[in-house]
Amino acid sequence: MKKLVLAAGLAVAISTQAHAEGGVLPMAGKPEDVGLSSAQLKRIEAVTQKHVDDGLVPGAVMLVARRGKVAWVSTLGKRDIAQGDAMKPDAIFRIYSMTKPIVSVAIMQMVEEGKMQVSDPVSRFLPEIGKMKVANEKLGNDGRPVMQLSDPDRPMTVQDLLRHTSGLTYGSRGTSLVNQSYVTAKLGDRSMNNEEFVATLSTLALKFSPGARWEYGVSTDVLGRLIEVVDRKKLGEALTDRVFKSLGMVDTQFQVPAAKLARVAQPGPRPGGQAMTPRFKVDDGAKFESGGGGLTGTMDDYLRFTTALANGGALNGKRILGKQTLVFMAADHTGTRPGRPAGLGFGLGFEVRTTAGEAALPGSVGEYGWAGNAGTLFWIDPKNDLIAIYMVQVSDPDRIALRNQFRSMVQAAIID
């Protein structure tokens, strides 16, 4: 046990040194200097190390920044269990749906440039989307559900895509005829390019009329194609030009080049030899550049992105978005619509905390962030001037509990 503690301490020292020497934010002398508890942060480290020892988490990179300084960073476990390679601070993770806030920022840049309004119908840019009908399921004479189609109550808007009130869904998130049609159409297959994705999607039905409720789905993938149409370039190129170059996000991309493959964090078997949830191959040459979940990146890169947001849209003198635009994005845009958990609304690309209670997780009103399918998580807390980022590659049955544990324990570290 003493060896494990020493190893964990060495990992923290190495990762702390790495961030101090080359990171976007300076290191705090100690967590207490920025109002955080060292003892509580050590608890997070001990709990995560136990998850590593038990085989629940292959490896992790965790970070909390406050008041403009990195208060704590911890690197534990293995980058690749099969190769026996230790996790490193510069490991590259599949960030899945943490892609969505980046794409949403690019869309809002276009709003600032006068190229669109969030109230614009999506059909202005993607005419085929405007032809989609709404599905109404009813039982047929044989007792089986049948799909009846009708016109939507109103057109789908860019705002609907940003806040997930579009009528689109994920095929895996239900058993309705619409969900089944997504699966049958192989929507999201990595061999489709973004144009083909939207063309296929437009032949399917909407699950509900746009604006009627919140439902998580492929909305941000459609935004990715919209960016391609407006910018007349592939999504990856557009994001590089609009966000990554300005912020120095040198390791964030849809495909990991050969020279960086040895840095990719890989999944591993779950406890008891259970199979890990399969994850996409990061160098498979996929045509699909998923605006909803296709990016890979590092802790340092995502810290750059979140720091820019926390700073009101700028980092190191480079502005990617206006302050008031960010305020607008981080406001709740779902209102009383059904579909959201109590106390948690949704803005333009982020989940937004609307009440201090009700949500069953501690947090501050105005907090915003999102997570990724392989367990990654981030949030920004303007009230407490705090950024927290959790980078792991875990299995579907485990990711929500692990993220919630990290969130609750970080909240408990705030002492001033």
GIBEL-V359427 format. One record per residue. N is the residue number from 0. SS is DSSP state (h for helix, s for strand, l for the rest). Layout:
n = [N;N]
ss = [SS;SS]
//
This chain:
n = [0;1;2;3;4;5;6;7;8;9;10;11;12;13;14;15;16;17;18;19;20;21;22;23;24;25;26;27;28;29;30;31;32;33;34;35;36;37;38;39;40;41;42;43;44;45;46;47;48;49;50;51;52;53;54;55;56;57;58;59;60;61;62;63;64;65;66;67;68;69;70;71;72;73;74;75;76;77;78;79;80;81;82;83;84;85;86;87;88;89;90;91;92;93;94;95;96;97;98;99;100;101;102;103;104;105;106;107;108;109;110;111;112;113;114;115;116;117;118;119;120;121;122;123;124;125;126;127;128;129;130;131;132;133;134;135;136;137;138;139;140;141;142;143;144;145;146;147;148;149;150;151;152;153;154;155;156;157;158;159;160;161;162;163;164;165;166;167;168;169;170;171;172;173;174;175;176;177;178;179;180;181;182;183;184;185;186;187;188;189;190;191;192;193;194;195;196;197;198;199;200;201;202;203;204;205;206;207;208;209;210;211;212;213;214;215;216;217;218;219;220;221;222;223;224;225;226;227;228;229;230;231;232;233;234;235;236;237;238;239;240;241;242;243;244;245;246;247;248;249;250;251;252;253;254;255;256;257;258;259;260;261;262;263;264;265;266;267;268;269;270;271;272;273;274;275;276;277;278;279;280;281;282;283;284;285;286;287;288;289;290;291;292;293;294;295;296;297;298;299;300;301;302;303;304;305;306;307;308;309;310;311;312;313;314;315;316;317;318;319;320;321;322;323;324;325;326;327;328;329;330;331;332;333;334;335;336;337;338;339;340;341;342;343;344;345;346;347;348;349;350;351;352;353;354;355;356;357;358;359;360;361;362;363;364;365;366;367;368;369;370;371;372;373;374;375;376;377;378;379;380;381;382;383;384;385;386;387;388;389;390;391;392;393;394;395;396;397;398;399;400;401;402;403;404;405;406;407;408;409;410;411;412;413;414;415]
ss = [l;h;h;h;h;h;h;h;h;h;h;h;h;h;h;h;h;h;h;h;h;h;l;l;l;s;s;l;l;l;h;h;h;h;l;s;l;h;h;h;h;h;h;h;h;h;h;h;h;h;h;h;h;h;l;l;l;l;s;s;s;s;s;s;s;s;l;l;s;s;s;s;s;s;s;s;s;s;s;s;l;l;l;l;s;s;l;l;l;l;l;s;s;s;l;h;h;h;h;h;h;h;h;h;h;h;h;h;h;h;h;h;l;l;l;l;l;l;l;l;s;h;h;h;l;l;h;h;h;h;h;l;l;s;s;s;s;s;s;l;l;l;l;l;s;s;s;s;s;s;l;l;l;l;l;l;s;h;h;h;h;h;h;l;l;l;l;l;l;l;l;l;l;l;l;l;h;h;h;h;h;h;h;h;l;l;l;l;l;l;l;l;l;h;h;h;h;h;h;h;h;l;l;l;l;s;l;l;l;l;l;l;s;l;l;l;l;l;h;h;h;h;h;h;h;h;h;h;h;h;h;l;l;l;h;h;h;h;h;h;h;h;h;h;h;h;h;l;l;l;l;l;s;l;l;l;l;h;h;h;h;h;h;s;l;l;l;l;l;l;h;h;h;l;l;l;l;l;l;l;l;l;l;l;l;l;l;l;l;l;l;l;l;l;l;s;s;l;h;h;h;h;h;h;h;h;h;h;h;h;l;l;l;s;s;l;l;s;s;l;l;l;h;h;h;h;h;h;h;l;l;l;l;l;l;l;l;s;l;l;l;l;l;s;s;s;l;l;l;l;s;s;s;l;l;l;l;l;l;l;l;l;l;l;l;l;l;s;s;s;s;l;l;l;l;l;s;s;s;s;s;l;l;l;l;s;s;s;s;s;s;s;l;l;l;h;h;h;h;h;h;h;h;h;h;h;h;h;h;h;h;l;l;s;l;l]
//
